[in-house]
Amino acid sequence: HIQTFTDESCAGFTKPGFDDTVSSKGLLCTQGDKPDPDDPKQLTAVANSDSGEQNDNRNKLIQPEMTEERKRKRMESNRESARRSRMRKQSHIDNLRNQVNQLDLENRELGNRLRLVIYHLQQVNTDNNRLVTEQEMLRLRFSEMRRILIFRQLQQQQQWELNNMRMIMSEQNSSSIIRFK
């Protein structure tokens, strides 16, 4: 069975046995506190304790209480780190959801604006087609009116020339009549 002792004289004795003990610093000692001459570690530990370096040797050996405390702190730190990671992930997911919602809204608005622009474009195309047709009709009317105007001018000119010729002829006739008398 294992017991905890405060006796520092057993430091460095690490030969396990049936009645082993553990000091308050977590060092394993054999009953009787006698070093094993075949174990160089135990001899080194005895030499170190004799030369005043007993504390350094204790720091090098694994101490169960310290190991458990470190494990507990590491687990707590890991839990906290995992919690922060989950919070960052959740925050990122929330930000992405907000972006998706914002982009959906923007997409709907752009879709509405596009439909409005297409509607206006169709109206403009309809108006344009009507105006092109009206322009062609007006062009034809203008062309016809121009022909009529030109024809009338020609008629007037011909009429004038005819009248002028009649007048000339009439004057010539009148002058010839006067001569004959």
Secondary structure, DSSP 8 states (H G I E B T S, - for coil): ---EE--GGGTT-----TT-EEETTS-EE-TT----TT-HHHHHHHHHHHTT-HHHHHHHS--HHHHHHHHHHHHHHHHHHHHHHHHHHHHHHHHHHHHHHHHHHHHHHHHHHHHHHHHHHHHHHHHHHHHHHHHHHHHHHHHHHHHHHHHHHHHHHHHHHHHHHHHHHHHHHHHHHHHH-
